[in-house]
Amino acid sequence: MADALPKRAMLVINARSRRGAELFEEIRDNLAAHGIDLIDAHLVRNPEVMEPIIKAAISKAPMVIVGGGDGTLSSAVDHFVGTDTVFAFLPLGTANSFARTIGIPLDLAGAIDIIAHGRRKRIDLGIIDDDYFANVAALGLSPLIADTVPDALKRYFGVLGYVAWALRVAFRFRPFRLQLLLDDGTVVKSWATEARIANGSY
């Protein structure tokens, strides 16, 4: 069928996502057991090499399976735009908002089953200053928390680790002046701690 997923792929897992490092070998073995021929598999520990590895994978494989959280997804999705390569995603993060929005199972077995037996699906992307996003774009408090939370804290404590870090960051955060220009020309001004543009249910 034209919308069937390829059976050959490259695997790229963000080791800094909550479950990435611990599940890498299990993911690789389960994909092979489900009939996915992996051209190569990468467990990326240095975030600076994630982008070039994904770009190289897109040029070599009909499908690239990326494992990580919403941050990994956000940084990777730009490189798939305009290509014929299928972007398959394994939700290995803490919140996994994108996976929840489009119905990817959060358990590993369910997500791998989708990759092995699912169908291609087009998704809407948002764009700000030539930067694409799949689920949400934000400025203010929440991205500051996400950008600074220690990897060990979110890996071992999950949502509770985020909450603890959020309280620490919020204590020092100061609101900013936000100005919105609406379609009818109305200008709305207010003080804000966050501005968020959502492209999904979560």
PENOR-V817435 format. One record per helix or strand of 2 or more residues. SS is the DSSP state (H for helix, E for strand). FROM is the first residue (numbers start at 1). TO is the last residue. If there is no record, write none. Layout:
BEGIN
ss:SS from:FROM to:TO
ss:SS from:FROM to:TO
END
This chain:
BEGIN
ss:E from:8 to:14
ss:H from:20 to:33
ss:E from:37 to:44
ss:H from:47 to:60
ss:E from:63 to:68
ss:H from:70 to:80
ss:E from:86 to:91
ss:H from:97 to:102
ss:H from:108 to:117
ss:E from:126 to:128
ss:E from:131 to:133
ss:E from:136 to:140
ss:H from:141 to:148
ss:H from:151 to:172
ss:E from:176 to:181
ss:E from:187 to:192
ss:E from:194 to:198
END
